Amino acid sequence: MELTEREKVLEERYIRDFERSLKVRDRRDRLLAKWVARTLARADATAYAEELAKAGRTEPGDEEVLRKILQDFEKAGIPATRNQLQEKMKSLLFLAAEQLDAESTAERR
């Protein structure tokens, strides 16, 4: 069964949107790791980003990432709530999307 032209366009758009969402989330996670590493006074933000990525692969969504950050903050004596971290993740998600959009616009010029 062949796809109609409209179906092909929709499929391509879906793939582009999905790839973009993965890139935005990856960027958000790297920004989050840098922020957490700074908050914990860790010099190894790249290593911490790997720790978060590993935690994120444990189960879908952000639950394991949130749990890890909350545990790390608790160990360091830094007060934080799940809601505060979710808000930070949300703001970093928007920042990541803006950064990728700006980079994409600059590349087209």
C-alpha positions in Angstrom: 0.0 0.0 0.0 1.4 3.3 -1.1 1.1 6.5 0.9 -0.7 9.4 -0.6 1.2 12.6 -0.9 -0.7 14.1 2.0 0.1 11.0 4.2 3.8 11.3 3.2 3.8 15.0 4.2 2.1 14.2 7.5 4.6 11.3 8.2 7.6 13.6 7.5 6.2 16.3 9.8 5.6 13.8 12.5 9.1 12.5 12.2 10.6 16.0 12.3 8.5 17.0 15.3 9.5 13.8 17.1 13.2 14.4 16.4 12.9 18.0 17.5 11.2 16.9 20.8 14.1 14.5 21.5 16.7 17.2 20.8 14.8 19.7 23.0 14.6 17.2 25.9 18.3 16.3 25.5 19.3 19.9 25.6 17.0 20.5 28.6 18.6 17.5 30.4 22.1 18.9 29.8 21.0 22.4 31.0 19.4 20.7 34.1 22.6 18.7 34.8 24.7 21.9 34.7 22.3 23.7 37.0 22.2 20.8 39.5 26.0 20.4 39.3 26.4 24.1 40.1 23.9 23.9 42.9 25.7 20.9 44.4 29.0 22.6 43.9 30.2 19.7 41.6 32.8 20.6 39.0 31.9 17.6 36.8 28.7 18.7 35.1 29.3 16.4 32.1 29.7 13.4 34.4 26.5 14.4 36.3 24.7 14.7 33.0 25.6 11.1 32.3 24.3 10.1 35.7 21.0 11.9 35.0 20.8 10.3 31.5 21.3 6.9 33.1 18.6 7.6 35.6 16.3 8.8 32.8 16.7 5.5 31.0 15.5 3.5 34.0 11.9 4.4 33.3 10.1 6.6 30.8 9.4 10.2 31.7 11.2 12.3 34.3 10.3 10.4 37.5 13.7 8.8 38.0 15.5 12.0 37.1 13.5 13.9 39.7 14.1 11.2 42.3 17.8 11.2 41.7 18.1 15.0 41.9 15.9 15.1 45.1 18.1 12.4 46.7 21.3 14.3 45.7 19.9 17.5 47.1 18.9 15.8 50.3 22.4 14.3 50.7 23.9 17.7 50.2 21.4 19.4 52.6 19.9 21.5 49.9 16.1 22.0 50.4 14.1 21.3 47.3 10.6 20.0 46.5 9.4 18.0 43.6 7.3 20.9 42.4 10.2 23.3 42.5 12.3 20.9 40.4 9.4 20.3 38.0 9.1 24.1 37.5 12.9 24.3 36.9 12.7 21.5 34.4 9.8 23.2 32.6 11.6 26.6 32.4 14.7 24.8 31.1 12.6 23.0 28.5 11.4 26.3 27.1 15.0 27.7 27.2 16.2 24.6 25.4 13.5 25.0 22.7 14.4 28.7 22.3 18.1 27.9 22.0 17.5 25.2 19.3 15.2 27.5 17.4 17.8 30.3 17.5 20.5 27.9 16.3 18.3 26.6 13.5 17.5 30.2 12.4 21.2 31.1 12.5 22.1 28.0 10.4 19.6 29.0 7.7 21.2 32.4 7.2 
